[in-house]
Amino acid sequence: MSSVILVTGTDTAVGKTVVTAGLAAAIRSRGIDAGVMKVAATGCTISDGYICSADTQFLRALTGVTEPDWMIAPICLEPPLAPAVAARLTGVGVSWDQVKQGVVDLCERHPVVLVEGVGGLLVPLDDEMLLADVAERLGMTVLIVARPGLGTINHTLLTIEAVQMRELRVAGVVFCQTFEDEEDVSTATNPAEIERIAGVHILGTLPFDPELSVEECRAGRLVELVEEHLDVEGFIRRECS
């Protein structure tokens, strides 16, 4: 049975793709064949008649996985909206079965699969299911990516509570500095406070890297920063065995 970890966020644009790619690359560098997937890609672009996801291309480039786009992201939609809304506006059919089959297919190829979510845990995938429902049905453990600065205690604790209400296990929390000016007193104190209140494992904080760009498929120092600042070994011991 493969280990399947959902990488969700406290909000959109908090660094889910960066954390998914960086952790998967670190796991693969240790000889563990980790696969990657994105539940649904929105905000995609059309190029030469094909719909393309920058997130998908970044995940593949950084990790070296060989699956085609349609396996990494079984749902791709052009509007930068929640999947259910984007599908409704474009008339594209979206279903939980697409996600389920995508996870099953990758589990047949990899002993560990990191599945990047879209937006936050309660984002609607289709007219009937939230992302949290997908995680519940597939029995995923949940890794939470959060902003490090002021306000993140509330957002992170709410996400942890939503995970635990569904009797899912929190694999940990990663803080990701996606903007250069995010460092203040709160960034130094928030992780320990969240750990104290919720009792979850804090993997660490990824610092801002000006050379990193998902949109331009530039990895910058991500692999190095993951090794320096995140508890990769602890994550592997708990989630990849």
One Martini backbone bead per residue (centre of mass of N, CA, C, O) as a GRO file, in nm:
protein
  241
    1MET     BB    1   0.094   0.038   0.025
    2SER     BB    2   0.072   0.356  -0.031
    3SER     BB    3   0.181   0.673   0.041
    4VAL     BB    4  -0.060   0.940   0.097
    5ILE     BB    5  -0.009   1.296   0.050
    6LEU     BB    6  -0.161   1.587   0.134
    7VAL     BB    7  -0.105   1.917  -0.001
    8THR     BB    8  -0.201   2.183   0.178
    9GLY     BB    9  -0.363   2.501   0.255
   10THR     BB   10  -0.456   2.812   0.403
   11ASP     BB   11  -0.421   2.901   0.100
   12THR     BB   12  -0.344   3.070  -0.160
   13ALA     BB   13  -0.017   3.118  -0.240
   14VAL     BB   14   0.179   2.950  -0.004
   15GLY     BB   15   0.357   2.689  -0.145
   16LYS     BB   16   0.268   2.400  -0.245
   17THR     BB   17   0.444   2.343  -0.494
   18VAL     BB   18   0.716   2.385  -0.361
   19VAL     BB   19   0.687   2.170  -0.138
   20THR     BB   20   0.621   1.926  -0.311
   21ALA     BB   21   0.877   1.933  -0.487
   22GLY     BB   22   1.096   1.945  -0.266
   23LEU     BB   23   1.019   1.687  -0.109
   24ALA     BB   24   1.023   1.488  -0.344
   25ALA     BB   25   1.320   1.534  -0.417
   26ALA     BB   26   1.435   1.448  -0.140
   27ILE     BB   27   1.321   1.162  -0.141
   28ARG     BB   28   1.448   1.068  -0.414
   29SER     BB   29   1.751   1.119  -0.324
   30ARG     BB   30   1.704   0.852  -0.117
   31GLY     BB   31   1.561   0.617  -0.309
   32ILE     BB   32   1.263   0.717  -0.319
   33ASP     BB   33   0.969   0.661  -0.515
   34ALA     BB   34   0.829   0.955  -0.578
   35GLY     BB   35   0.524   1.095  -0.642
   36VAL     BB   36   0.319   1.330  -0.837
   37MET     BB   37   0.028   1.551  -0.775
   38LYS     BB   38  -0.266   1.725  -0.900
   39VAL     BB   39  -0.585   1.749  -0.849
   40ALA     BB   40  -0.608   2.060  -0.962
   41ALA     BB   41  -0.575   2.281  -1.241
   42THR     BB   42  -0.566   2.627  -1.237
   43GLY     BB   43  -0.478   2.880  -1.448
   44CYS     BB   44  -0.441   2.793  -1.727
   45THR     BB   45  -0.289   2.743  -2.047
   46ILE     BB   46  -0.277   2.800  -2.399
   47SER     BB   47  -0.073   2.574  -2.615
   48ASP     BB   48  -0.103   2.455  -2.916
   49GLY     BB   49  -0.398   2.342  -2.809
   50TYR     BB   50  -0.293   2.317  -2.512
   51ILE     BB   51  -0.320   2.252  -2.179
   52CYS     BB   52  -0.136   2.433  -1.921
   53SER     BB   53   0.073   2.375  -1.626
   54ALA     BB   54   0.304   2.516  -1.427
   55ASP     BB   55   0.296   2.324  -1.187
   56THR     BB   56   0.344   2.061  -1.341
   57GLN     BB   57   0.617   2.140  -1.469
   58PHE     BB   58   0.762   2.185  -1.200
   59LEU     BB   59   0.728   1.906  -1.076
   60ARG     BB   60   0.879   1.754  -1.298
   61ALA     BB   61   1.150   1.909  -1.314
   62LEU     BB   62   1.237   1.870  -1.006
   63THR     BB   63   1.187   1.542  -0.980
   64GLY     BB   64   1.185   1.350  -1.256
   65VAL     BB   65   0.933   1.260  -1.351
   66THR     BB   66   0.753   1.068  -1.628
   67GLU     BB   67   0.485   1.165  -1.629
   68PRO     BB   68   0.231   1.294  -1.770
   69ASP     BB   69   0.022   1.551  -1.736
   70TRP     BB   70  -0.250   1.378  -1.707
   71MET     BB   71  -0.136   1.237  -1.443
   72ILE     BB   72  -0.061   1.480  -1.262
   73ALA     BB   73  -0.320   1.643  -1.406
   74PRO     BB   74  -0.647   1.545  -1.457
   75ILE     BB   75  -0.718   1.857  -1.398
   76CYS     BB   76  -0.775   2.127  -1.639
   77LEU     BB   77  -0.812   2.487  -1.598
   78GLU     BB   78  -0.830   2.819  -1.688
   79PRO     BB   79  -0.960   2.940  -1.458
   80PRO     BB   80  -0.873   3.118  -1.149
   81LEU     BB   81  -1.042   2.884  -0.976
   82ALA     BB   82  -1.236   2.691  -0.846
   83PRO     BB   83  -1.306   2.399  -0.988
   84ALA     BB   84  -1.619   2.415  -0.984
   85VAL     BB   85  -1.634   2.699  -1.112
   86ALA     BB   86  -1.457   2.659  -1.364
   87ALA     BB   87  -1.631   2.427  -1.482
   88ARG     BB   88  -1.898   2.582  -1.503
   89LEU     BB   89  -1.795   2.815  -1.696
   90THR     BB   90  -1.673   2.595  -1.923
   91GLY     BB   91  -1.826   2.305  -1.934
   92VAL     BB   92  -1.657   2.113  -1.757
   93GLY     BB   93  -1.608   1.800  -1.649
   94VAL     BB   94  -1.608   1.714  -1.295
   95SER     BB   95  -1.457   1.450  -1.089
   96TRP     BB   96  -1.367   1.233  -0.842
   97ASP     BB   97  -1.283   0.995  -1.028
   98GLN     BB   98  -1.035   1.131  -1.150
   99VAL     BB   99  -0.874   1.145  -0.889
  100LYS     BB  100  -0.884   0.854  -0.799
  101GLN     BB  101  -0.745   0.734  -1.052
  102GLY     BB  102  -0.487   0.898  -1.029
  103VAL     BB  103  -0.395   0.778  -0.759
  104VAL     BB  104  -0.399   0.481  -0.835
  105ASP     BB  105  -0.194   0.497  -1.068
  106LEU     BB  106   0.045   0.607  -0.891
  107CYS     BB  107   0.045   0.373  -0.678
  108GLU     BB  108   0.143   0.160  -0.897
  109ARG     BB  109   0.437   0.330  -0.930
  110HIS     BB  110   0.440   0.433  -0.619
  111PRO     BB  111   0.507   0.431  -0.266
  112VAL     BB  112   0.497   0.752  -0.301
  113VAL     BB  113   0.246   1.024  -0.273
  114LEU     BB  114   0.222   1.361  -0.372
  115VAL     BB  115  -0.071   1.570  -0.320
  116GLU     BB  116  -0.174   1.850  -0.459
  117GLY     BB  117  -0.370   2.088  -0.403
  118VAL     BB  118  -0.639   2.340  -0.402
  119GLY     BB  119  -0.589   2.569  -0.216
  120GLY     BB  120  -0.790   2.458   0.021
  121LEU     BB  121  -0.962   2.217   0.201
  122LEU     BB  122  -1.264   2.371   0.124
  123VAL     BB  123  -1.254   2.329  -0.168
  124PRO     BB  124  -1.435   2.286  -0.454
  125LEU     BB  125  -1.435   2.035  -0.691
  126ASP     BB  126  -1.744   2.005  -0.699
  127ASP     BB  127  -2.089   1.996  -0.637
  128GLU     BB  128  -2.019   1.772  -0.381
  129MET     BB  129  -1.699   1.820  -0.334
  130LEU     BB  130  -1.437   1.846  -0.129
  131LEU     BB  131  -1.114   1.811  -0.064
  132ALA     BB  132  -1.164   1.673   0.212
  133ASP     BB  133  -1.330   1.437   0.093
  134VAL     BB  134  -1.103   1.313  -0.067
  135ALA     BB  135  -0.914   1.255   0.170
  136GLU     BB  136  -1.115   1.073   0.319
  137ARG     BB  137  -1.167   0.852   0.100
  138LEU     BB  138  -0.833   0.801   0.069
  139GLY     BB  139  -0.674   0.826   0.344
  140MET     BB  140  -0.515   1.078   0.394
  141THR     BB  141  -0.258   1.259   0.468
  142VAL     BB  142  -0.174   1.595   0.608
  143LEU     BB  143  -0.009   1.868   0.464
  144ILE     BB  144   0.071   2.196   0.578
  145VAL     BB  145   0.063   2.514   0.421
  146ALA     BB  146   0.207   2.828   0.538
  147ARG     BB  147   0.221   3.122   0.649
  148PRO     BB  148   0.444   3.297   0.874
  149GLY     BB  149   0.277   3.536   0.956
  150LEU     BB  150   0.047   3.737   1.034
  151GLY     BB  151  -0.247   3.520   1.099
  152THR     BB  152  -0.155   3.209   1.090
  153ILE     BB  153  -0.270   3.083   1.341
  154ASN     BB  154  -0.567   3.078   1.263
  155HIS     BB  155  -0.547   2.939   0.984
  156THR     BB  156  -0.399   2.682   1.081
  157LEU     BB  157  -0.596   2.585   1.304
  158LEU     BB  158  -0.840   2.556   1.118
  159THR     BB  159  -0.714   2.339   0.937
  160ILE     BB  160  -0.654   2.131   1.153
  161GLU     BB  161  -0.948   2.101   1.246
  162ALA     BB  162  -1.061   2.002   0.972
  163VAL     BB  163  -0.895   1.746   0.964
  164GLN     BB  164  -0.976   1.622   1.248
  165MET     BB  165  -1.289   1.607   1.198
  166ARG     BB  166  -1.215   1.368   0.974
  167GLU     BB  167  -0.998   1.175   1.097
  168LEU     BB  168  -0.729   1.295   1.018
  169ARG     BB  169  -0.383   1.323   0.962
  170VAL     BB  170  -0.122   1.523   1.061
  171ALA     BB  171   0.201   1.552   0.918
  172GLY     BB  172   0.220   1.873   0.916
  173VAL     BB  173   0.413   2.187   0.903
  174VAL     BB  174   0.473   2.440   0.651
  175PHE     BB  175   0.664   2.722   0.605
  176CYS     BB  176   0.629   2.991   0.348
  177GLN     BB  177   0.827   3.229   0.184
  178THR     BB  178   0.689   3.419  -0.090
  179PHE     BB  179   0.803   3.685   0.039
  180GLU     BB  180   1.047   3.912   0.127
  181ASP     BB  181   0.859   4.080   0.365
  182GLU     BB  182   0.780   3.841   0.597
  183GLU     BB  183   0.972   3.937   0.817
  184ASP     BB  184   0.902   3.904   1.168
  185VAL     BB  185   0.820   3.839   1.481
  186SER     BB  186   0.602   3.622   1.403
  187THR     BB  187   0.785   3.420   1.240
  188ALA     BB  188   0.942   3.327   1.509
  189THR     BB  189   0.664   3.239   1.688
  190ASN     BB  190   0.439   3.075   1.540
  191PRO     BB  191   0.532   2.777   1.528
  192ALA     BB  192   0.544   2.723   1.839
  193GLU     BB  193   0.247   2.799   1.896
  194ILE     BB  194   0.115   2.586   1.717
  195GLU     BB  195   0.249   2.343   1.850
  196ARG     BB  196   0.137   2.393   2.136
  197ILE     BB  197  -0.171   2.383   2.065
  198ALA     BB  198  -0.182   2.124   1.846
  199GLY     BB  199   0.060   1.906   1.840
  200VAL     BB  200   0.229   1.947   1.585
  201HIS     BB  201   0.447   1.911   1.331
  202ILE     BB  202   0.733   2.107   1.253
  203LEU     BB  203   0.938   2.121   0.975
  204GLY     BB  204   0.943   2.436   0.890
  205THR     BB  205   1.113   2.713   0.711
  206LEU     BB  206   1.093   2.861   0.406
  207PRO     BB  207   1.274   3.072   0.247
  208PHE     BB  208   1.326   3.320   0.049
  209ASP     BB  209   1.361   3.299  -0.324
  210PRO     BB  210   1.441   3.498  -0.596
  211GLU     BB  211   1.503   3.244  -0.807
  212LEU     BB  212   1.216   3.148  -0.767
  213SER     BB  213   0.982   2.999  -1.026
  214VAL     BB  214   0.703   2.851  -1.130
  215GLU     BB  215   0.620   3.004  -1.393
  216GLU     BB  216   0.945   2.974  -1.500
  217CYS     BB  217   1.084   2.712  -1.400
  218ARG     BB  218   1.252   2.796  -1.127
  219ALA     BB  219   1.434   2.653  -0.857
  220GLY     BB  220   1.686   2.751  -0.755
  221ARG     BB  221   1.738   2.667  -0.396
  222LEU     BB  222   1.530   2.454  -0.303
  223VAL     BB  223   1.677   2.191  -0.239
  224GLU     BB  224   1.869   2.318  -0.032
  225LEU     BB  225   1.652   2.446   0.157
  226VAL     BB  226   1.511   2.188   0.240
  227GLU     BB  227   1.761   2.057   0.376
  228GLU     BB  228   1.814   2.301   0.582
  229HIS     BB  229   1.487   2.365   0.695
  230LEU     BB  230   1.383   2.067   0.685
  231ASP     BB  231   1.240   1.761   0.819
  232VAL     BB  232   1.297   1.508   0.622
  233GLU     BB  233   1.364   1.258   0.792
  234GLY     BB  234   1.112   1.266   0.970
  235PHE     BB  235   0.906   1.246   0.742
  236ILE     BB  236   0.999   0.973   0.632
  237ARG     BB  237   0.959   0.804   0.888
  238ARG     BB  238   0.643   0.869   0.914
  239GLU     BB  239   0.538   0.862   0.580
  240CYS     BB  240   0.753   0.641   0.405
  241SER     BB  241   0.709   0.333   0.555
   0.00000   0.00000   0.00000
